[in-house]
Amino acid sequence: MAHGDKPKTHAIDVHTPSVARMYDWLLGGVENYKSDRDACEKLLAIAPSTQVLARNNRAFLRRVVRVLADEYGIDQFIDHGSGLPTQDNVHQIAQRINPDCRVVYVDHDPIVLAHGRTTLQENKNTAVIQADMRETRDILTHEETRRLIDLKRPVAALFVSVLHCLPDTNDHNDPAALIRRVADELAPGSFMVICQLVSDDPTVRDGVTKLMDDSTGGAWGRVREPQEVRAYFRGMDILAPGLVDVVDWRPDAPPPPTAQRAKDWVEWGGLARL
């Protein structure tokens, strides 16, 4: 939240777990509370690979942003559901390649906004705006988005490990409807990065979904199956290596062998061009 953006007033609830703060704890961060840590312990009991999965997901974000900036020349990014600032945020990765890269972070969690404002206030090419990621029109017409992003040129829209926070609905709030809406607003040649938690095990899908829904007071969606995520990419040109467990997406080092991979759930998705 930079350059005069006025925050909405939302008190930080330290007693109800926050997905952003839980993710922070899983990544080894310190911006979390006992409620978040307790929820993570329960989550690990159901899906023991969760902490490794969170770190794999962060590594995927680093790789895909680097590829977009370096190989495709993308210099505009909108990061939906950005979470708490950590090491190697999108702007840091992209600006190492092109210092003129511009990034808009979107989140509705007040603690994310507070930390984002502090972390990014010295970087004129970044902004954090407070919005639900489903508020596409508000996001794209926000003064900070208009300041930083030229929607007539290609943009990378990031939905990294966030769509599982959204429930299925039969209206414009449905995750698939959200992706189509954003894609329709972006210039040809833009990119979409999508990954979310999936599992072939119904016990894991149902158990994690119930735990997270109960813990966060309904601020959760659903662990899905791979084919459901594939449907989000309908009509897009999915780039190599396709839709995969993110550890297999253009890895910097050999990915783990099958015997050492998570058996409970994975982060699954990829990169597509519009």
C-alpha positions in Angstrom: 0.0 0.0 0.0 2.2 2.8 -1.3 1.9 6.4 -2.4 -1.1 7.5 -0.3 -3.4 4.5 -0.6 -5.7 4.8 2.5 -6.3 1.5 4.3 -9.7 0.2 5.2 -10.0 -0.3 8.9 -10.0 -4.0 9.9 -8.8 -5.1 13.3 -6.3 -8.0 13.3 -7.9 -11.0 14.9 -5.1 -12.9 16.6 -7.4 -15.7 17.9 -8.7 -16.9 14.5 -6.1 -18.5 12.3 -5.2 -16.6 9.1 -4.2 -18.5 6.0 -1.5 -15.9 5.3 0.0 -16.2 8.8 -0.2 -20.0 8.7 1.7 -19.9 5.4 4.2 -17.6 7.0 4.8 -20.1 9.8 5.2 -23.0 7.4 7.9 -21.0 5.6 9.7 -20.4 8.8 8.5 -16.8 9.3 7.7 -15.1 12.6 4.7 -13.0 11.7 2.1 -15.4 13.2 0.3 -16.1 16.4 -0.5 -19.2 18.6 -3.8 -19.7 16.9 -2.0 -20.0 13.5 0.7 -22.3 14.9 -1.9 -24.6 16.5 -3.9 -24.8 13.3 -0.7 -25.7 11.4 0.0 -28.5 13.8 -3.5 -29.9 13.2 -3.0 -29.5 9.5 0.3 -31.4 9.6 -1.4 -34.2 11.4 -3.7 -34.7 8.4 -1.2 -33.9 5.7 2.4 -34.3 7.0 4.0 -33.0 3.8 2.4 -29.5 4.2 5.6 -27.7 5.3 7.7 -29.1 2.5 4.8 -28.4 0.1 4.7 -24.7 1.1 8.5 -24.3 0.5 8.2 -26.1 -2.9 5.4 -23.7 -3.8 7.6 -20.6 -2.9 10.4 -22.0 -5.0 8.0 -22.4 -7.9 7.0 -18.7 -7.6 10.6 -17.7 -7.8 11.2 -19.8 -10.9 8.0 -18.8 -12.8 8.5 -15.0 -12.1 12.1 -15.3 -13.3 11.1 -17.1 -16.5 8.3 -14.5 -17.2 10.7 -11.5 -16.7 13.8 -13.0 -18.3 12.5 -15.2 -21.2 9.2 -13.5 -22.0 10.1 -9.9 -21.2 7.1 -9.4 -18.8 7.5 -6.3 -16.7 4.0 -6.0 -15.2 2.7 -8.4 -12.5 -0.5 -8.5 -10.5 -0.2 -10.9 -7.6 -3.6 -12.0 -6.3 -3.7 -13.1 -2.7 -0.1 -12.2 -2.2 0.2 -13.1 1.5 2.8 -11.7 3.9 6.0 -10.3 2.5 8.8 -12.8 2.8 12.2 -13.3 1.1 12.2 -13.1 -2.6 8.9 -11.4 -3.2 7.7 -11.0 -6.8 9.1 -7.5 -7.2 12.5 -8.6 -5.9 12.7 -11.5 -8.3 11.5 -9.6 -11.3 13.5 -6.4 -10.6 16.8 -8.3 -10.4 16.2 -9.0 -14.1 14.6 -5.7 -15.0 14.7 -2.9 -12.4 11.7 -1.3 -14.2 9.3 -4.2 -13.5 6.1 -3.1 -11.8 4.1 -5.2 -9.3 0.7 -4.8 -7.7 0.1 -7.0 -4.7 -3.5 -7.7 -3.8 -4.7 -9.0 -0.4 -7.6 -8.4 2.0 -5.8 -9.6 5.2 -5.1 -6.5 7.4 -1.8 -7.9 8.6 -0.6 -8.4 5.1 -1.5 -4.8 4.3 0.3 -3.5 7.4 3.5 -5.4 6.6 3.3 -4.7 2.9 3.0 -1.0 3.5 6.2 -1.1 5.6 8.2 -3.3 3.3 7.3 -1.7 0.0 7.1 2.0 0.9 10.6 2.7 -0.6 9.9 1.0 -3.9 8.0 3.3 -6.3 7.4 0.4 -8.8 5.3 -1.6 -6.3 2.0 -1.2 -4.4 -0.1 -3.2 -2.1 -3.9 -2.7 -2.4 -6.5 -4.0 0.0 -9.1 -6.0 -1.9 -10.7 -9.4 -2.2 -9.0 -11.1 -5.1 -12.5 -11.6 -6.6 -13.1 -7.9 -6.9 -11.6 -7.8 -10.4 -13.1 -4.5 -11.5 -12.1 -2.7 -8.3 -8.5 -4.1 -8.5 -8.0 -3.1 -12.2 -9.4 0.4 -11.8 -7.7 1.1 -8.5 -5.5 4.2 -8.6 -2.4 2.2 -7.8 -3.1 -0.3 -10.5 -3.7 2.5 -13.0 -0.4 4.1 -11.9 1.7 1.0 -12.3 0.0 -1.3 -14.8 -0.7 -0.6 -18.5 -3.5 -3.0 -19.4 -3.0 -2.4 -23.1 0.3 -4.3 -22.7 0.9 -7.9 -21.6 0.6 -8.6 -17.8 1.3 -11.6 -15.7 -1.6 -12.4 -13.4 -0.5 -14.6 -10.5 -2.9 -16.9 -8.6 -0.3 -18.9 -6.7 -1.6 -21.2 -4.0 -4.7 -19.1 -3.4 -7.7 -20.5 -5.3 -8.1 -23.3 -2.7 -9.1 -20.4 -0.4 -12.2 -19.8 -2.5 -15.3 -22.0 -2.3 -17.2 -23.2 -5.4 -20.2 -21.1 -6.2 -22.6 -20.7 -9.1 -21.9 -17.0 -9.6 -19.1 -14.6 -10.5 -17.3 -15.5 -7.2 -16.6 -19.0 -8.4 -12.8 -19.6 -8.9 -13.3 -20.6 -12.6 -15.4 -17.5 -13.2 -12.7 -15.3 -11.6 -10.0 -16.7 -13.8 -12.1 -16.2 -16.9 -13.0 -12.6 -15.9 -9.3 -11.7 -15.3 -8.3 -13.3 -18.6 -10.9 -11.3 -20.5 -9.5 -8.1 -19.0 -5.9 -8.7 -20.0 -4.2 -7.8 -23.3 -3.3 -10.6 -25.7 0.1 -12.1 -24.9 -0.6 -11.8 -21.2 0.2 -14.7 -18.9 -1.7 -16.6 -16.2 0.1 -18.4 -13.4 -2.2 -20.8 -11.5 -1.6 -23.5 -8.9 -3.5 -24.8 -6.0 -3.6 -27.7 -3.5 -4.9 -30.9 -4.9 -5.2 -34.5 -3.7 -6.3 -37.8 -5.1 -7.1 -38.9 -1.6 -10.7 -38.0 -0.6 -9.8 -38.4 3.1 -7.1 -35.7 2.7 -9.4 -33.5 0.6 -12.3 -33.7 3.0 -10.2 -33.6 6.2 -8.1 -30.6 5.2 -11.1 -28.7 3.8 -13.1 -29.2 7.0 -10.2 -28.3 9.3 -9.3 -25.2 7.4 -12.9 -24.1 7.1 -13.5 -24.6 10.8 -10.2 -23.0 11.8 -10.5 -19.9 9.7 -14.1 -19.2 10.3 -15.1 -20.0 6.8 -12.2 -18.2 5.1 -11.5 -21.3 3.0 -12.6 -23.0 -0.2 -11.7 -26.6 -1.0 -8.8 -28.9 -1.8 -9.5 -30.0 -5.3 -8.6 -32.7 -7.8 -6.1 -32.0 -10.7 -8.8 -32.1 -13.4 -10.7 -29.3 -11.7 -7.6 -27.1 -11.8 -7.0 -28.0 -15.4 -10.5 -26.6 -16.2 -9.3 -23.2 -15.1 -6.9 -23.1 -18.0 -9.6 -23.7 -20.7 -8.9 -21.6 -23.8 -5.3 -20.8 -22.8 -2.0 -21.9 -24.3 -0.4 -24.0 -21.5 3.3 -23.7 -21.8 5.9 -26.5 -21.3 6.2 -28.6 -19.2 2.4 -28.4 -18.9 0.3 -28.7 -15.7 2.3 -30.6 -13.1 3.3 -30.9 -9.4 5.1 -27.6 -9.1 8.4 -29.3 -8.1 8.5 -30.5 -11.7 7.9 -27.1 -13.3 11.3 -26.2 -14.8 13.2 -27.2 -11.7 16.6 -25.7 -10.9 17.8 -29.0 -9.6 16.7 -32.6 -10.1 13.2 -33.0 -8.5 12.8 -35.6 -5.7 12.3 -39.2 -6.8 8.9 -40.8 -6.5 9.7 -42.5 -3.2 10.4 -39.2 -1.6 7.4 -37.3 -2.8 4.3 -36.3 -0.9 1.7 -39.0 -0.8 -1.1 -36.8 0.7 -1.4 -33.7 -1.5 0.6 -31.5 -3.8 0.6 -28.0 -5.3 -0.4 -28.4 -8.9 -0.6 -26.1 -11.8 1.5 -24.2 -14.3 1.9 -21.2 -16.7 -0.3 -20.3 -19.6 -0.4 -17.6 -22.3 -3.5 -15.8 -23.3 
